Amino acid sequence: MARESPLALVTSEDSRETAENTAATCHFAHCGDAAKTPALLGERDIRTLLEHYKGLASKAEAEQFYALRPKVADGDWK
């Protein structure tokens, strides 16, 4: 069964919780450090990270997530 890319989560209007879960998933996949990601989220429990976020995104998917940039209405960042 193919899993949905975490990038799909940021294209719809979702809750803050979904945004935080996406950030945690991609941060952990990108850095691979089980101590840094909980600290980013203000959590202390590494077990939660390993149970809920480990393996949900590949490093390549995390890099795509971090490459996302908002669209600018007029096409210029003035």
Biopython code that builds the backbone (N, CA, C, O; Angstrom):
import numpy as np
from Bio.PDB.StructureBuilder import StructureBuilder

atoms = [
    (1, "MET", "N", (0.840, -1.169, 0.000)),
    (1, "MET", "CA", (0.000, 0.000, 0.000)),
    (1, "MET", "C", (0.893, 1.242, 0.000)),
    (1, "MET", "O", (1.781, 1.377, 0.841)),
    (2, "ALA", "N", (0.654, 2.126, -0.929)),
    (2, "ALA", "CA", (1.430, 3.358, -1.008)),
    (2, "ALA", "C", (0.950, 4.327, 0.072)),
    (2, "ALA", "O", (-0.246, 4.435, 0.340)),
    (3, "ARG", "N", (1.890, 5.019, 0.677)),
    (3, "ARG", "CA", (1.506, 6.005, 1.679)),
    (3, "ARG", "C", (1.458, 7.381, 1.048)),
    (3, "ARG", "O", (2.169, 7.661, 0.083)),
    (4, "GLU", "N", (0.627, 8.225, 1.594)),
    (4, "GLU", "CA", (0.482, 9.581, 1.085)),
    (4, "GLU", "C", (1.677, 10.414, 1.507)),
    (4, "GLU", "O", (2.145, 10.308, 2.640)),
    (5, "SER", "N", (2.161, 11.224, 0.618)),
    (5, "SER", "CA", (3.277, 12.102, 0.926)),
    (5, "SER", "C", (2.861, 13.119, 1.981)),
    (5, "SER", "O", (1.730, 13.604, 1.946)),
    (6, "PRO", "N", (3.748, 13.455, 2.921)),
    (6, "PRO", "CA", (3.408, 14.494, 3.893)),
    (6, "PRO", "C", (3.182, 15.842, 3.224)),
    (6, "PRO", "O", (2.576, 16.733, 3.819)),
    (7, "LEU", "N", (3.657, 15.999, 2.005)),
    (7, "LEU", "CA", (3.439, 17.254, 1.288)),
    (7, "LEU", "C", (1.967, 17.477, 1.006)),
    (7, "LEU", "O", (1.526, 18.622, 0.897)),
    (8, "ALA", "N", (1.204, 16.412, 0.886)),
    (8, "ALA", "CA", (-0.233, 16.546, 0.638)),
    (8, "ALA", "C", (-0.935, 17.217, 1.818)),
    (8, "ALA", "O", (-1.982, 17.839, 1.646)),
    (9, "LEU", "N", (-0.369, 17.093, 2.997)),
    (9, "LEU", "CA", (-0.979, 17.675, 4.188)),
    (9, "LEU", "C", (-0.954, 19.199, 4.183)),
    (9, "LEU", "O", (-1.828, 19.834, 4.773)),
    (10, "VAL", "N", (0.024, 19.782, 3.532)),
    (10, "VAL", "CA", (0.155, 21.239, 3.599)),
    (10, "VAL", "C", (-0.566, 21.952, 2.466)),
    (10, "VAL", "O", (-0.524, 23.181, 2.396)),
    (11, "THR", "N", (-1.223, 21.221, 1.583)),
    (11, "THR", "CA", (-1.905, 21.853, 0.460)),
    (11, "THR", "C", (-3.374, 22.152, 0.742)),
    (11, "THR", "O", (-4.023, 22.844, -0.042)),
    (12, "SER", "N", (-3.895, 21.649, 1.829)),
    (12, "SER", "CA", (-5.290, 21.920, 2.169)),
    (12, "SER", "C", (-5.339, 22.749, 3.455)),
    (12, "SER", "O", (-4.329, 22.930, 4.136)),
    (13, "GLU", "N", (-6.527, 23.243, 3.767)),
    (13, "GLU", "CA", (-6.689, 24.036, 4.981)),
    (13, "GLU", "C", (-6.908, 23.098, 6.163)),
    (13, "GLU", "O", (-8.027, 22.657, 6.426)),
    (14, "ASP", "N", (-5.839, 22.807, 6.856)),
    (14, "ASP", "CA", (-5.904, 21.870, 7.971)),
    (14, "ASP", "C", (-5.631, 22.588, 9.281)),
    (14, "ASP", "O", (-5.247, 23.757, 9.306)),
    (15, "SER", "N", (-5.834, 21.878, 10.338)),
    (15, "SER", "CA", (-5.674, 22.420, 11.679)),
    (15, "SER", "C", (-4.210, 22.625, 12.046)),
    (15, "SER", "O", (-3.303, 22.122, 11.383)),
    (16, "ARG", "N", (-4.015, 23.365, 13.101)),
    (16, "ARG", "CA", (-2.670, 23.599, 13.627)),
    (16, "ARG", "C", (-2.022, 22.267, 13.989)),
    (16, "ARG", "O", (-0.822, 22.084, 13.788)),
    (17, "GLU", "N", (-2.802, 21.349, 14.516)),
    (17, "GLU", "CA", (-2.261, 20.039, 14.902)),
    (17, "GLU", "C", (-1.677, 19.316, 13.695)),
    (17, "GLU", "O", (-0.610, 18.709, 13.789)),
    (18, "THR", "N", (-2.360, 19.377, 12.580)),
    (18, "THR", "CA", (-1.856, 18.729, 11.365)),
    (18, "THR", "C", (-0.560, 19.384, 10.921)),
    (18, "THR", "O", (0.377, 18.697, 10.516)),
    (19, "ALA", "N", (-0.500, 20.701, 10.992)),
    (19, "ALA", "CA", (0.726, 21.411, 10.620)),
    (19, "ALA", "C", (1.878, 21.017, 11.544)),
    (19, "ALA", "O", (3.004, 20.817, 11.087)),
    (20, "GLU", "N", (1.598, 20.907, 12.831)),
    (20, "GLU", "CA", (2.638, 20.498, 13.779)),
    (20, "GLU", "C", (3.088, 19.069, 13.515)),
    (20, "GLU", "O", (4.282, 18.774, 13.576)),
    (21, "ASN", "N", (2.141, 18.175, 13.220)),
    (21, "ASN", "CA", (2.493, 16.786, 12.919)),
    (21, "ASN", "C", (3.336, 16.694, 11.661)),
    (21, "ASN", "O", (4.284, 15.911, 11.603)),
    (22, "THR", "N", (3.000, 17.485, 10.657)),
    (22, "THR", "CA", (3.777, 17.500, 9.418)),
    (22, "THR", "C", (5.183, 18.019, 9.688)),
    (22, "THR", "O", (6.164, 17.456, 9.202)),
    (23, "ALA", "N", (5.274, 19.094, 10.465)),
    (23, "ALA", "CA", (6.583, 19.656, 10.802)),
    (23, "ALA", "C", (7.433, 18.635, 11.554)),
    (23, "ALA", "O", (8.619, 18.481, 11.263)),
    (24, "ALA", "N", (6.840, 17.942, 12.513)),
    (24, "ALA", "CA", (7.577, 16.939, 13.279)),
    (24, "ALA", "C", (8.037, 15.789, 12.394)),
    (24, "ALA", "O", (9.183, 15.346, 12.478)),
    (25, "THR", "N", (7.137, 15.314, 11.550)),
    (25, "THR", "CA", (7.474, 14.204, 10.652)),
    (25, "THR", "C", (8.629, 14.572, 9.735)),
    (25, "THR", "O", (9.581, 13.807, 9.583)),
    (26, "CYS", "N", (8.539, 15.744, 9.126)),
    (26, "CYS", "CA", (9.570, 16.158, 8.167)),
    (26, "CYS", "C", (10.870, 16.534, 8.860)),
    (26, "CYS", "O", (11.950, 16.257, 8.337)),
    (27, "HIS", "N", (10.785, 17.156, 10.025)),
    (27, "HIS", "CA", (12.010, 17.504, 10.756)),
    (27, "HIS", "C", (12.767, 16.240, 11.144)),
    (27, "HIS", "O", (13.983, 16.161, 10.969)),
    (28, "PHE", "N", (12.048, 15.250, 11.673)),
    (28, "PHE", "CA", (12.706, 14.009, 12.078)),
    (28, "PHE", "C", (13.284, 13.272, 10.881)),
    (28, "PHE", "O", (14.392, 12.741, 10.957)),
    (29, "ALA", "N", (12.550, 13.233, 9.782)),
    (29, "ALA", "CA", (13.057, 12.562, 8.572)),
    (29, "ALA", "C", (14.280, 13.288, 8.024)),
    (29, "ALA", "O", (15.206, 12.656, 7.515)),
    (30, "HIS", "N", (14.284, 14.605, 8.126)),
    (30, "HIS", "CA", (15.386, 15.396, 7.573)),
    (30, "HIS", "C", (16.638, 15.310, 8.435)),
    (30, "HIS", "O", (17.730, 15.069, 7.920)),
    (31, "CYS", "N", (16.487, 15.507, 9.748)),
    (31, "CYS", "CA", (17.681, 15.547, 10.602)),
    (31, "CYS", "C", (18.027, 14.182, 11.190)),
    (31, "CYS", "O", (19.190, 13.920, 11.493)),
    (32, "GLY", "N", (17.027, 13.306, 11.356)),
    (32, "GLY", "CA", (17.273, 11.975, 11.889)),
    (32, "GLY", "C", (17.694, 11.951, 13.350)),
    (32, "GLY", "O", (18.150, 10.919, 13.843)),
    (33, "ASP", "N", (17.550, 13.069, 14.049)),
    (33, "ASP", "CA", (17.971, 13.167, 15.438)),
    (33, "ASP", "C", (16.752, 13.109, 16.353)),
    (33, "ASP", "O", (15.948, 14.040, 16.391)),
    (34, "ALA", "N", (16.624, 12.014, 17.081)),
    (34, "ALA", "CA", (15.445, 11.799, 17.923)),
    (34, "ALA", "C", (15.406, 12.722, 19.130)),
    (34, "ALA", "O", (14.387, 12.760, 19.820)),
    (35, "ALA", "N", (16.458, 13.460, 19.414)),
    (35, "ALA", "CA", (16.443, 14.412, 20.528)),
    (35, "ALA", "C", (16.077, 15.816, 20.068)),
    (35, "ALA", "O", (15.458, 16.567, 20.822)),
    (36, "LYS", "N", (16.447, 16.183, 18.850)),
    (36, "LYS", "CA", (16.199, 17.545, 18.365)),
    (36, "LYS", "C", (14.732, 17.796, 18.034)),
    (36, "LYS", "O", (14.216, 18.877, 18.317)),
    (37, "THR", "N", (14.060, 16.833, 17.450)),
    (37, "THR", "CA", (12.671, 17.052, 17.028)),
    (37, "THR", "C", (11.735, 17.274, 18.205)),
    (37, "THR", "O", (10.944, 18.216, 18.158)),
    (38, "PRO", "N", (11.776, 16.459, 19.265)),
    (38, "PRO", "CA", (10.904, 16.761, 20.401)),
    (38, "PRO", "C", (11.193, 18.144, 21.003)),
    (38, "PRO", "O", (10.273, 18.834, 21.443)),
    (39, "ALA", "N", (12.454, 18.540, 21.021)),
    (39, "ALA", "CA", (12.811, 19.859, 21.545)),
    (39, "ALA", "C", (12.182, 20.961, 20.701)),
    (39, "ALA", "O", (11.735, 21.975, 21.237)),
    (40, "LEU", "N", (12.146, 20.770, 19.402)),
    (40, "LEU", "CA", (11.527, 21.736, 18.497)),
    (40, "LEU", "C", (10.049, 21.914, 18.831)),
    (40, "LEU", "O", (9.512, 23.018, 18.746)),
    (41, "LEU", "N", (9.404, 20.823, 19.211)),
    (41, "LEU", "CA", (7.973, 20.834, 19.502)),
    (41, "LEU", "C", (7.654, 21.168, 20.957)),
    (41, "LEU", "O", (6.487, 21.277, 21.333)),
    (42, "GLY", "N", (8.686, 21.326, 21.763)),
    (42, "GLY", "CA", (8.448, 21.582, 23.178)),
    (42, "GLY", "C", (8.093, 20.328, 23.943)),
    (42, "GLY", "O", (7.501, 20.398, 25.020)),
    (43, "GLU", "N", (8.446, 19.192, 23.400)),
    (43, "GLU", "CA", (8.175, 17.896, 24.035)),
    (43, "GLU", "C", (9.470, 17.364, 24.642)),
    (43, "GLU", "O", (10.566, 17.749, 24.234)),
    (44, "ARG", "N", (9.332, 16.494, 25.601)),
    (44, "ARG", "CA", (10.511, 15.867, 26.204)),
    (44, "ARG", "C", (10.554, 14.363, 25.951)),
    (44, "ARG", "O", (11.583, 13.721, 26.161)),
    (45, "ASP", "N", (9.451, 13.815, 25.506)),
    (45, "ASP", "CA", (9.327, 12.370, 25.380)),
    (45, "ASP", "C", (9.710, 11.896, 23.981)),
    (45, "ASP", "O", (8.968, 12.118, 23.024)),
    (46, "ILE", "N", (10.841, 11.258, 23.864)),
    (46, "ILE", "CA", (11.316, 10.742, 22.584)),
    (46, "ILE", "C", (10.441, 9.570, 22.129)),
    (46, "ILE", "O", (10.304, 9.335, 20.929)),
    (47, "ARG", "N", (9.855, 8.842, 23.066)),
    (47, "ARG", "CA", (9.006, 7.700, 22.705)),
    (47, "ARG", "C", (7.837, 8.127, 21.828)),
    (47, "ARG", "O", (7.475, 7.423, 20.885)),
    (48, "THR", "N", (7.242, 9.285, 22.137)),
    (48, "THR", "CA", (6.123, 9.783, 21.326)),
    (48, "THR", "C", (6.568, 10.006, 19.897)),
    (48, "THR", "O", (5.865, 9.635, 18.957)),
    (49, "LEU", "N", (7.727, 10.608, 19.731)),
    (49, "LEU", "CA", (8.276, 10.849, 18.398)),
    (49, "LEU", "C", (8.455, 9.530, 17.656)),
    (49, "LEU", "O", (8.023, 9.396, 16.511)),
    (50, "LEU", "N", (9.079, 8.577, 18.290)),
    (50, "LEU", "CA", (9.353, 7.302, 17.635)),
    (50, "LEU", "C", (8.071, 6.533, 17.313)),
    (50, "LEU", "O", (7.999, 5.850, 16.291)),
    (51, "GLU", "N", (7.070, 6.638, 18.172)),
    (51, "GLU", "CA", (5.811, 5.927, 17.950)),
    (51, "GLU", "C", (4.941, 6.572, 16.872)),
    (51, "GLU", "O", (4.239, 5.872, 16.143)),
    (52, "HIS", "N", (4.982, 7.895, 16.766)),
    (52, "HIS", "CA", (4.024, 8.590, 15.905)),
    (52, "HIS", "C", (4.605, 9.189, 14.631)),
    (52, "HIS", "O", (3.864, 9.404, 13.672)),
    (53, "TYR", "N", (5.897, 9.464, 14.590)),
    (53, "TYR", "CA", (6.451, 10.190, 13.445)),
    (53, "TYR", "C", (7.549, 9.457, 12.679)),
    (53, "TYR", "O", (7.778, 9.751, 11.506)),
    (54, "LYS", "N", (8.218, 8.525, 13.307)),
    (54, "LYS", "CA", (9.324, 7.829, 12.652)),
    (54, "LYS", "C", (8.830, 7.038, 11.452)),
    (54, "LYS", "O", (7.878, 6.265, 11.558)),
    (55, "GLY", "N", (9.477, 7.235, 10.317)),
    (55, "GLY", "CA", (9.180, 6.462, 9.125)),
    (55, "GLY", "C", (8.008, 6.951, 8.299)),
    (55, "GLY", "O", (7.657, 6.319, 7.302)),
    (56, "LEU", "N", (7.385, 8.070, 8.688)),
    (56, "LEU", "CA", (6.240, 8.568, 7.922)),
    (56, "LEU", "C", (6.652, 9.370, 6.696)),
    (56, "LEU", "O", (5.851, 9.574, 5.784)),
    (57, "ALA", "N", (7.897, 9.823, 6.677)),
    (57, "ALA", "CA", (8.403, 10.565, 5.519)),
    (57, "ALA", "C", (9.842, 10.147, 5.276)),
    (57, "ALA", "O", (10.579, 9.817, 6.205)),
    (58, "SER", "N", (10.221, 10.169, 4.024)),
    (58, "SER", "CA", (11.622, 9.893, 3.687)),
    (58, "SER", "C", (12.409, 11.197, 3.772)),
    (58, "SER", "O", (11.826, 12.278, 3.860)),
    (59, "LYS", "N", (13.711, 11.091, 3.746)),
    (59, "LYS", "CA", (14.536, 12.303, 3.752)),
    (59, "LYS", "C", (14.253, 13.137, 2.497)),
    (59, "LYS", "O", (14.220, 14.366, 2.566)),
    (60, "ALA", "N", (14.052, 12.482, 1.362)),
    (60, "ALA", "CA", (13.746, 13.202, 0.113)),
    (60, "ALA", "C", (12.428, 13.962, 0.227)),
    (60, "ALA", "O", (12.324, 15.091, -0.252)),
    (61, "GLU", "N", (11.419, 13.354, 0.857)),
    (61, "GLU", "CA", (10.142, 14.042, 1.048)),
    (61, "GLU", "C", (10.302, 15.230, 1.996)),
    (61, "GLU", "O", (9.691, 16.279, 1.794)),
    (62, "ALA", "N", (11.120, 15.060, 3.021)),
    (62, "ALA", "CA", (11.368, 16.166, 3.950)),
    (62, "ALA", "C", (12.071, 17.316, 3.236)),
    (62, "ALA", "O", (11.764, 18.481, 3.490)),
    (63, "GLU", "N", (12.997, 17.006, 2.359)),
    (63, "GLU", "CA", (13.680, 18.056, 1.593)),
    (63, "GLU", "C", (12.697, 18.795, 0.688)),
    (63, "GLU", "O", (12.799, 20.010, 0.524)),
    (64, "GLN", "N", (11.751, 18.070, 0.103)),
    (64, "GLN", "CA", (10.712, 18.717, -0.706)),
    (64, "GLN", "C", (9.852, 19.630, 0.168)),
    (64, "GLN", "O", (9.503, 20.740, -0.236)),
    (65, "PHE", "N", (9.517, 19.161, 1.355)),
    (65, "PHE", "CA", (8.723, 19.963, 2.284)),
    (65, "PHE", "C", (9.438, 21.267, 2.609)),
    (65, "PHE", "O", (8.829, 22.336, 2.572)),
    (66, "TYR", "N", (10.723, 21.184, 2.925)),
    (66, "TYR", "CA", (11.477, 22.385, 3.284)),
    (66, "TYR", "C", (11.760, 23.281, 2.087)),
    (66, "TYR", "O", (12.143, 24.437, 2.266)),
    (67, "ALA", "N", (11.581, 22.780, 0.884)),
    (67, "ALA", "CA", (11.770, 23.597, -0.321)),
    (67, "ALA", "C", (10.498, 24.370, -0.690)),
    (67, "ALA", "O", (10.532, 25.239, -1.562)),
    (68, "LEU", "N", (9.388, 24.059, -0.035)),
    (68, "LEU", "CA", (8.135, 24.763, -0.337)),
    (68, "LEU", "C", (8.268, 26.248, -0.017)),
    (68, "LEU", "O", (8.848, 26.633, 0.998)),
    (69, "ARG", "N", (7.727, 27.058, -0.892)),
    (69, "ARG", "CA", (7.724, 28.510, -0.695)),
    (69, "ARG", "C", (6.320, 29.020, -0.994)),
    (69, "ARG", "O", (5.655, 28.505, -1.893)),
    (70, "PRO", "N", (5.862, 30.018, -0.258)),
    (70, "PRO", "CA", (4.522, 30.548, -0.517)),
    (70, "PRO", "C", (4.458, 31.261, -1.858)),
    (70, "PRO", "O", (5.443, 31.831, -2.326)),
    (71, "LYS", "N", (3.280, 31.218, -2.464)),
    (71, "LYS", "CA", (3.055, 31.967, -3.691)),
    (71, "LYS", "C", (2.820, 33.422, -3.316)),
    (71, "LYS", "O", (2.173, 33.719, -2.312)),
    (72, "VAL", "N", (3.342, 34.308, -4.116)),
    (72, "VAL", "CA", (3.143, 35.738, -3.887)),
    (72, "VAL", "C", (2.102, 36.217, -4.889)),
    (72, "VAL", "O", (2.187, 35.908, -6.077)),
    (73, "ALA", "N", (1.131, 36.963, -4.412)),
    (73, "ALA", "CA", (-0.006, 37.387, -5.250)),
    (73, "ALA", "C", (0.426, 38.106, -6.517)),
    (73, "ALA", "O", (-0.091, 37.813, -7.596)),
    (74, "ASP", "N", (1.349, 39.028, -6.411)),
    (74, "ASP", "CA", (1.745, 39.792, -7.597)),
    (74, "ASP", "C", (3.031, 39.269, -8.234)),
    (74, "ASP", "O", (3.538, 39.855, -9.190)),
    (75, "GLY", "N", (3.549, 38.179, -7.710)),
    (75, "GLY", "CA", (4.760, 37.585, -8.274)),
    (75, "GLY", "C", (6.042, 38.287, -7.883)),
    (75, "GLY", "O", (7.098, 38.000, -8.447)),
    (76, "ASP", "N", (5.973, 39.208, -6.924)),
    (76, "ASP", "CA", (7.145, 39.952, -6.510)),
    (76, "ASP", "C", (7.184, 40.034, -4.983)),
    (76, "ASP", "O", (6.140, 40.159, -4.342)),
    (77, "TRP", "N", (8.356, 39.968, -4.411)),
    (77, "TRP", "CA", (8.518, 39.984, -2.950)),
    (77, "TRP", "C", (8.758, 41.385, -2.402)),
    (77, "TRP", "O", (9.263, 41.497, -1.285)),
    (78, "LYS", "N", (8.435, 42.442, -3.100)),
    (78, "LYS", "CA", (8.747, 43.815, -2.678)),
    (78, "LYS", "C", (8.417, 44.089, -1.240)),
    (78, "LYS", "O", (8.629, 45.201, -0.759)),
]
sb = StructureBuilder()
sb.init_structure("model")
sb.init_model(0)
sb.init_chain("A")
sb.init_seg("    ")
for serial, (resi, resn, name, xyz) in enumerate(atoms, 1):
    if name == "N":
        sb.init_residue(resn, " ", resi, " ")
    sb.init_atom(name, np.array(xyz, "f"), 0.0, 1.0, " ", f" {name:<3s}", serial, name[0])
structure = sb.get_structure()
